[in-house]
């Protein structure tokens, strides 16, 4: 029983999966933030162009 418990405590595969999940979440957050900033800038530019064309 103690052997089984010690193997369970030393097993790090779950921790690795959690780390990969956190890295993927941070990358997704960076992409979303960047896309939002670019979208806002493009919207501003297009609105300026549209108002100048009128």
C-alpha positions in Angstrom: 0.0 0.0 0.0 2.8 2.4 0.8 4.5 1.5 -2.4 1.3 2.5 -4.4 1.0 5.7 -2.4 4.6 6.7 -3.0 4.3 6.0 -6.8 1.2 8.2 -6.9 3.0 11.1 -5.1 6.0 10.9 -7.4 3.9 10.8 -10.6 4.2 14.2 -12.3 2.3 13.5 -15.5 -0.8 15.3 -14.2 1.3 18.4 -13.3 2.8 18.4 -16.8 -0.7 18.4 -18.4 -1.7 21.3 -16.2 1.4 23.2 -17.1 0.7 22.7 -20.8 -2.9 23.8 -20.3 -1.8 27.0 -18.5 0.7 27.7 -21.3 -2.0 27.2 -24.0 -4.4 29.5 -22.0 -1.7 32.3 -21.8 -1.0 32.0 -25.5 -4.7 32.2 -26.3 -5.1 35.2 -24.1 -2.2 37.0 -25.9 -3.7 36.2 -29.3 -7.1 37.5 -28.2 -5.6 40.7 -26.7 -3.6 41.3 -29.8 -6.4 40.7 -32.2 -8.7 43.0 -30.2 -6.1 45.8 -30.3 -5.6 45.4 -34.1 -9.3 45.3 -34.6 -9.8 48.5 -32.7 -7.1 50.3 -34.6 -8.5 49.1 -38.0 -12.0 50.2 -37.0 -10.7 53.6 -36.2 -8.8 53.9 -39.5 -11.8 52.7 -41.5 -14.1 55.2 -39.7 -11.7 58.0 -40.4 -11.5 57.0 -44.1 -15.2 56.8 -44.4 -15.8 60.2 -42.8 -13.2 61.8 -45.2 -14.9 60.2 -48.2 -18.3 61.8 -47.2 
